[in-house]
Amino acid sequence: MSGRTAVFTFCCDRNRDKAAPAIWDALAGTLDLHETGTLVEGFPVMELVDDQGDRFVFIRTQVVVTTDNRRYLGALEPYFGIASVIGIVNWHEGGGAPEAIFTAHTLADSPSGQFGPVDPHALRGTLFALEEARAAVGLDRFTTWTEASHWSGIRFGQAPEQMHEIPVPVLDIEIGSEPTSWADPRAAEVVARALPRIFRNDDAAGELVTLLCLGGPHFEPSFRDAALGTGRPFGLATGHILPNQWIVGGEYEEGNGLDMLRAAAQSIKGGIAAIVFHDNLKGPLKALGRALGEELGVPALKHQRLRNPEDFLREVRASRRYKANH
C-alpha cells in the first residue's frame, strides 16, 4: 500500500524541548526535504515523498504541541482526514522511568475515561522503525519500548476532552529518560532514521492481532515484548495500555468502569482481538476485563499467556469475533 501521509511535529526551542531540536537537525541534515509553501510560526513546513509514494510532513513549532493543543489546530487541520498518524516528537522523563530508551505511546487519560484514536499499524510500524534504526546505528545501550497510554496535556491545564480535537491517531515519539540520553547525537540520529520508515515496517506485520492491555506498571515488559514480537502471517500489536495506577485512580470497579473500558476498545481502529490483563490487577478489575471480552466476543487472558504467542494466537482464532470476521 502506498500514498499514505504521516505528520510529525518538533518543538525547536531548546529551552522547551530536550530532544526534538537535535532530532530535527539530524533529519534535515540527512533527508532531501522540500518546502510545502506553508509557514507555521515562521518555520517553513517541509515534506518528503518516498519512492513508495508515501508522504511525510514535518512541522516545526515554538512550543510542544501537547502543551497547547488549540494553538496548533489550524496548522494540523489540513491533514485531518488525510494523515494516518500524527507524531509528536519530544522527550520522556519521570520518576522510575528506564534510562536510554526510545518509546512511542498512544494518547489517553485513563482516570477520566478519555481515549484518543489509535491506529495499531502506525504504532507497531513506529516501534519497529525505532528498533531497526537503533540496531543499524549500533546504539546498544538503548532499548525500544511502548508504554502506558497518557496525554501530557493534562499537566499543562488542558481538559482531557481536548485530545479529541485532533481526530487523527496521535503518537508521542520520545527519547528518554535522562539528560545523557536526550543529548546523545546518535539517539537523535535513530529517531531521524526511523520517522520516514514507519509505513515500511508496518507493511511487514502481516495481519495484526490487536490487544487492549490492562494493569501492570507504566513500562510493562510483557506488553513491550508483544508490541515488538515478530511473526507472519500474524503480528501482535498493542492498542491502548491502561496501567494499574490509573485504572485504580479512575475507580473503574466502583463506577462506570465497563463503559470506560468499552470506550478504550472502541477507540482502536479495526477493534481488538483480545484483552490482556496483568495478573496483579485486582479481582474486580479482571472481572470487568472478562465482561468486556464476553461482550465483544474476544478472549480476556492473563499477561503470562503472551510468553507463548502460538498458544495465545490459537485462543484468539477460536474466539467468536475472530470466527465472525474470517
N, C-alpha and C positions, 0 to 999 in steps of 0.2 A: 504494500500500500504506500502511496506517495501523496504529495500535495497537502501534508499536514502543517500546522503552524504551532510553534511554541514561542512564548513571550517571556523574557527574563528581565527583571529589574535589578538595578545596582545603585545603592546609595554611595556616591563617590566622594562624600565628605569624610575624611579620615578621622575626624573628631567624633563622628556619629556612627560609623560602621567600622568594625575591627577587621573585616576580611574582604568585603566586596571591592574596595578600591584596587587592591592588589590583583584580585581575580579579573577585574575589568582590564587592567593593564596587560595581564598575561593574554587575555582573549584578543584585545585589539592588536597586540604585537604579533599574533600568530595567524589570525584569520583575515581573509580578504573581505572586509566589511564594506558595505555601501550605504550611503545616506538614503533615507526614505523620503526626505523633503519635509519632515515634521520635526519641530523642536519641542522639547519638554524642559521647562525651567532653564532654557538657554543651551541645553545639550541636544545635538542632532540625534534623532533616533536612527539606529543603524540596523542593518539586516544582512543575512546570508541566506542564499538559496543553494542547497547542496545538489549533488548530481542525481539524487532521487526525487528532486522536486519539492523537498520539504523546506519550509521557510522558518528561519529563526530570527526573532526580533529582539533587539537589545535596547532597553530604555534606562538611561541614567537619571537619577533623582537627587534632590538635595537632602531628603531625609528617607529613612527606610519606609517603604510603602505601608508595612504593617502598623507603624506608629500613627499613621494618619490616612486611613483608607480613603476618605472622601476627597482628600486633596488630589488624589490621582485617578479618580473615577473617569474624568474627562480624557486622560491620556490612555486609559485602558479600554474605554468603551468601544473604540473602533474594532477591537479584537473579540468582543463578546459575540458568541455565535460562530466564530471563526477558529479561535485558538483551541487546541486540545488541552493545553495546560498553560498556566502562568506560574513561573518560578521566581520566588523572591530570594535572591542570593544574598546571604548575610552570614552571621556567625552564631555559634552556640556557646552558651555558658550556663552555669548553675551548680549549686552545691551538690556534690557527689557525682557529677557527670563525668563520664570517662574522658581521659585526655587523648589527644591525637586521633580524632575521628572525622570522617565525612558522614553526613547524615541528611536524610530527607524525611519529611513528615507531612501528613495531611493536617487540615485545619479543623478544629472543633473546640467547643467549650463544654466538656462533658458534664460538669456540675449543673449547668443550666439546660442541658439537652439540646444545644445548638450544634449542628454538624454541617460543615461545608461540603460541597460536592467533591466526589472522588472519582478519578479515572484510574483503576488499578493498573492498567497497562502503562500509563505515564509514570506512576510511582515505581513500578518494577523496572521499567526502562531506565529511569534516572538512577536507581540504586545500582543496577548492573553497569551503567556507563561510568559511574564513580568508581566502582570496584575495578573495572577493567583499566581505567586510566591510572588508578593508584598502582596497579601491578606494572603497567607499561612504564611509569616513571620510576619504579623501583622504590617507592616510599614505604618500606616495610614496617616502620614503626607505627603507621596509621592503620586503622581498620574502618570498615564501612558499616553503617548501622541504619536501620529505621528506628523510630522512637515513638513515644506516645503522641497521639494527636492533640494539638493545642493551638491556640491563637494568641500571640503575644500582644495583640491589640488591647486585650483586657488590661494589661499592666499600664497602658497609656490612657486609661479612662474611656475607652470605646466600649459601647454596649455589644454584647455577643451577637446580637441580631445583625450588626453592621457587616459581619463577614459575608452575609448573603447578598450584599450589594454588588459583589463581583460574582456573577453567575457562571463562572468558569472554574473547573478544578484548579486549585492553587496548592502549590507545594512550597514549603520553606526548604531551601537547599543551603547547607551550612558547613563551615569548618569549625570544629570545636576541639577542646573546650577551654583552653588556657592560652596566655599570650604567646608562648613559644610556637604553638600550632598556628594561631592566627597570622603570625609574622613569617611563617615558613614559605619561601617563594615556590618551593616545589609543590606544596599543598595548593597554592593558588593555581599553579600550572595544571594540577589534576582536575580541578573543577572546570577550568577553561577548556581542557580537552574533552571533558565529559558532556558539557551542555549541548554541543551540536550533534551528539551521538545518541540522544535518549530514545529516538524513534527506532534506530537500527537495533538497539539492544532489545527493545520491546518486540520487534519482529521475530526474535529468536525464542520467544517464550512458548510458542505453541498455544494451546487452549489453556486459559487461566482458570484456576480454582481459587476463588477469592474468599478470604477469611475475614470475619468480624472478630477481633481479639479483645477479650475481656480480662481484666485483672493483671496482676504482676506489677513490677516496678516500671519506672519511666523508660528504662532501657532493658528489655527482656530478651535474653539470648535466644530462647526458643522461637520467638516471633521474628527476630533478626535472621535466624538460620532458615526459617520458612521463606522469608521475603527474598533471600539470596540463594535459595535452592535451585538446582538445575534439573533438567529432565524434560524430554518430549515424549509423547505429544501433550503432556500436561505440565503446567508450572504453577506452583503455589504463589499466591500474591496476598499481601495484607491490604485491607481497606483501611478502616479506622482501627486504632488501637486505643482502648479505653483503660487506663491504668487503675489499679486498686484504689489509690488515694482519692481520685476524682469521682469514681463511682460511689464510694462511701460518702464523700463530701456532698454529693448530689442527692443523698438519701434515696437511692433508687429502690431499695427494698421497702421503704416506708411510704413512698408517694407513687408517682406515675412512672416508675422505672421501666415498665414494659413498653409504654409509649415512647420513652426516650430511646430505648434500645431499638425499637422499630424504626424510629426516625434515623438513627445511625445507619441501619441496614439499607433503608430506602435512599439514602444519600449517595450510595455507591453504585456507579454506573454498571449496568448488567446484573445487579443484585449480588447476593452472596451464595456461596456453595456450602459453607459450613460456619459454625460458631465455635470458637476455641476459647475456653476459659482456663485461667491459671488455677492450678489445684489449690492454692492458698486462698482463693476467693471464698468469702463467706457463703454458707449453705443457701440462704435465701436469694443471694445474687446468682448463684449457679442455677437455682430453680427458675429464675427469670430468663436466663440464657436458654435453658431447656424449653421453657414455654414458648419463647420466640422461635426456636428451632422447629418445634412441633407446628406452630402456626405457618411457618414459611416452607415446611417440608424439607428441612436440611438437618444434618446431624449436629448435635452440640457435644463436643468432645473435650477431654482434658488436654492440657498443653503437652503432656508427655507423649501423647499419641503422634505428635509431629516428628518424633525421633525415628519413626518407621514410615516414611512417606508412602510406600506402596500399600501398606495396610490402611493408612489414612485415606488414600485415594479410592481404595476398594469400597470403603464405607460411604464415601461421597457418591460414588457411582451407583450405590444401592439405594440412595435416598429418593424420596418422592419427587423433589424438584428436579433432580438430575434426569430421572427417567422421563419426566414430562417434557423436558427440553431436548431430548435426544430420541 
